[in-house]
Amino acid sequence: MATKVAKKVEVLSMPSRDMAQEKKWQAESDLRTLQAAREIEASRTRLAAAKRCADDQMKALSRIKMKK
């Protein structure tokens, strides 16, 4: 039986200042997401529309799952 040899993978590292900037951008994006969620939750019509959209997607996914 042949033996598999693992390939050596080169991992590129990000300079620490780039990582810090990436973390800052991620935090800012997360903040915008949280703010948008609060706005949606405060609006009955937007929340109802989002829930209908979620229901539609769940139905579509359940049809795909059932086709096995």
C-alpha positions in Angstrom: 0.0 0.0 0.0 1.3 3.4 -0.9 2.0 6.0 1.8 0.6 9.4 1.5 3.0 12.3 2.0 1.6 15.5 3.3 2.4 18.6 1.3 4.1 21.5 3.0 1.9 24.5 2.8 3.3 28.0 3.0 1.3 30.2 5.4 1.5 33.9 4.7 1.4 36.0 7.7 -0.1 39.5 7.8 2.0 42.3 9.3 0.6 43.2 12.8 -0.5 46.7 11.6 -2.5 45.1 8.8 -4.1 42.7 11.3 -5.0 45.6 13.6 -6.6 47.4 10.7 -8.5 44.3 9.7 -9.8 43.9 13.2 -10.8 47.6 13.3 -12.7 47.2 10.0 -14.4 44.0 11.3 -15.5 45.8 14.5 -16.9 48.7 12.5 -18.7 46.3 10.2 -20.1 44.4 13.2 -21.3 47.7 14.7 -23.1 48.7 11.5 -24.7 45.2 11.5 -25.9 45.6 15.1 -27.2 49.1 14.4 -29.2 47.8 11.3 -30.6 44.9 13.3 -31.9 47.3 16.0 -33.5 49.5 13.3 -35.2 46.5 11.8 -36.4 45.3 15.1 -37.9 48.7 15.8 -39.8 48.7 12.6 -42.8 46.4 12.5 -43.0 46.4 8.7 -39.3 45.8 8.2 -39.3 43.0 10.8 -42.4 41.4 9.3 -40.8 41.5 5.8 -37.6 40.0 7.1 -39.5 37.2 8.8 -41.5 36.4 5.6 -38.2 36.3 3.7 -36.8 33.9 6.3 -39.9 31.7 6.0 -39.6 31.6 2.2 -36.0 30.6 2.4 -36.7 27.9 5.0 -39.4 26.5 2.7 -37.1 26.5 -0.3 -34.3 24.8 1.8 -36.7 22.2 3.1 -37.8 21.3 -0.5 -34.1 20.8 -1.4 -33.5 18.6 1.7 -36.6 16.4 0.9 -35.4 15.7 -2.7 -32.8 13.1 -1.5 
